[in-house]
Amino acid sequence: MSHGRAVSVDMTTIGIIGAGHIGSQLARAATQNGYDVVISNSRGPETLSELVEELGPKATAATAAGAAAAGDFVIVTVPLGAIPSIPVEPLVGKIVIDTNNYYFERDGHIADLDNGTTTVSSMLQDHLPQSKVVKAFNHIHFDKILSTATPAGTPDRRALGTASNFPEAIELLTTFQDAIGFATVSAGDLSESWRLDRDQPAYGPHQTVEQLTANIAAATPVGK
């Protein structure tokens, strides 16, 4: 069942790089709401046959480069350490949704993140200097992406945060999130995207637009 506005006529194919919990759930949400999906993982398209069969005719599997090339916009949902493996050339000029989080237990300590001199999504933007990175879906548990989605106008509709240096990226993400069942609140540009990170008030709970706006404002800078 579609939850939001009609899909934009010229942005209907999503490339997804990463087919783990978040990537798979976003693929389900997208295909259920009218988008075509080209999904990839690090092990090869043939390992995604069961997922593609489940998703149905609006989904196909590809390499990471193939998914990047096919998408009108692209979701990157890989561990932080895999950023260097993300193809650059096929993403030139495209909006790239970054779902990543920094978990030092998994990723090892990264000094520039520990001391707040950069952000997770800024790291991807640095890797993709000619793309338009937008942070999203990092502060919702994967199993809530389908279960808490509701149509526009639903009382207490769940809101999800974002950040980008590009207003058009936030606009596209807002349209996509509305289509799959969520409102959107912007935290600002990528330098402010830490406000959505782990251990901040916005991370995790079900929040309305008003609650998320307040929690973004209440965030405490790293090291303070």
Protein Blocks (a to p, Z undefined) as FASTA:
>chain_A
ZZbdcddfklmbccdehjbfklmmmmmmmmmnopacddddfkojklmmmmmmmnommbcc
ddfklmmmmpmbdcddddfklmmmpcfklmgoiacddfbdcdfklnopafklmnopacfk
lmmmmmmmmbccddehklccfklmmmmgccehiahiacdddddfbfklmmmmmmmmmmno
pacddebjfklmmmmmghiakgopacdfklmmmmmmmpccehZZ
